[in-house]
């Protein structure tokens, strides 16, 4: 945890030191860094919560196959019961059933994943990113080089911080 905090503090000190170059440079650096940093943290936290909810709900059940079957067929491509089903049913009926099942699962997955997609932990940093960019542009303070440079730095620091905070328990 000390490495994560020291990385964040070092990067923020670097952003503050950019004020020595110019105030415009500092504004671009600070807005871009904070936007990217909080977008990544919010996304990682939202998806962590989504996975935890789905695990609690039993969406990821245990595989009841034995170890030899897992080695022989790791992706469960060859189901023994599948041949009997295909022989008894018409192929067109099987295709129609699969299409219905996929449509239902697609809507179900979209509904479940929308909780992570429409999370305030993700929306607020994106709003900050958009309004920060527009504010810089409207006030003729936008410098693309420092903006993109510190956007990349925010992504990197946000990824390492989020990995340490949210993925350390996995």
N, C-alpha and C positions, 0 to 999 in steps of 0.2 A: 504494500500500500504506500510505503514511503517513496518508492520509485515513481509511482503514478502521480503522487502529489508533487514531487520534485520536477517531473516532466512538465506538468501543467504550469507550475510556477516559473520554471525556466522559460517556457514558451511565452507566457504572459509578460515576463520581464523583457524578453526580446521584442514583443509588441510595443511595450512602453518605451523601450529604447528607440524605436522607430520614430518617436516624436522628435528626436534629434535631427532627423533628415528633414522632415517638414510636418506640419500639422495635417495636411491632406493625406500624406502617406500614412500617418498614424490613424486617422479616421478610417481609411480603407482597410488597413490591417486589422484594426479592432473589430469592425463590423463583420468582416469576412471570417475572421478567426472564431468569434463567438457564435456566429450563425452556423458554421459547419460543425463546430464542436457540439453545440446543443442539439443539432439535427441528428448527429450520430448517436449521442447519448439517449435521446428520446426514442429513436428507432430501435436501438438495442433493448432498451427497457420495455418498450411496448411488445416487441416480439418475444421477449423472455416471459412476460406475463401471459401472452397468448399460448405459448408452449406449455407453461405450467397449468393453465386452465384446461387445455386439451388432455394433458396427462392425467389430471385429477378426474376428468370426465371419462377417462378410459378409452380415448380415441386411439392410443397407441398400445394395443394389447400385446401380451406376451405371445411369442411364437411357440406353438405346441409341437413343432416338428422335432425329431431327434437330431443329434449332432451329425450323424452320417448323412442324413438327408440334406442338412444345411450345407455340408461340404460338397455333396454331389450336385445339388441344385440350389445355389445360394440365393437366387432371385425368385424361387418358386415358380419356374417357368413350366415345369412338367407336372401337372396335377393328375393323379391317377383317376379321379372321378370325372375329369373333364371329357375323356373319350366316351364314356357311357352317355353323358348328357348330349354330346354332339351327334351321336348315332341315333338317338331317339327323337330329336327335334329337327325341324326344318331350319336350314341355315338362315333364311330370311327372318324367321321368327326370332332366332338368337340375336341377329344383328339389331332388330328393332328393340328387343329387351335391353341390350347393351347401351343403345343410344338413350333410351329412357333413363337407365341407371346413371349414365354419365351426366345427363342434364340435371338430374336431381342432385347428384353429388357436387356438380359444379356450382349450383346455387347454394347448396349447404356450405361448401368450402368458402365461397365468397362471403356468405353471411357471417361465418365464424371468423374469417380473416379481417373483416371490416372493423372489428374491434381494435385491432392493432393499427390498421390503416387510418382510421378516423379517431386517433387518440390525441388528446390535448398536448401530450408530451412530444408529439411530432408536428402538430399544426402550428403551435405558437412559435417554434424556431423557424419554420418555413415562412410565416408571416413576417418575422423579424428580418429574415434574409431578403424577402421581396421589398418590404418597405425601406430597409437600409439601402438596398441598391438603388431604388427609385429616389430616395432622399439624397443620396450622393450625386446621382445623375442630375437631378433638378437644381441642385445648388452648385453645379459645375465643380464638384469635388472628386469626381470619380477618376481614379487612376487604375487602369486595368492590370498593370503588372503587379503592384502590391496586393491588389484585391485578389487576383487569382493565386498568387504565391501564398498568401495567408489563408485562403480558402483551402488550399492543399494541406497546409500545416494544421488547420483545424480538423480536417478529415483524419489525418494521421494521429494527432493527439487524441481526438475523440474516439477513434477505433481502439487505441491501446488502453485508454482510460475505461471505456465501456467494457472491453474484454476483461480487464482486471476486476471491475465492479460487478458485472452481471454474469460473466461466464466462469468465474473462479469456483463457483459451487458445483459446476457440472463435472 
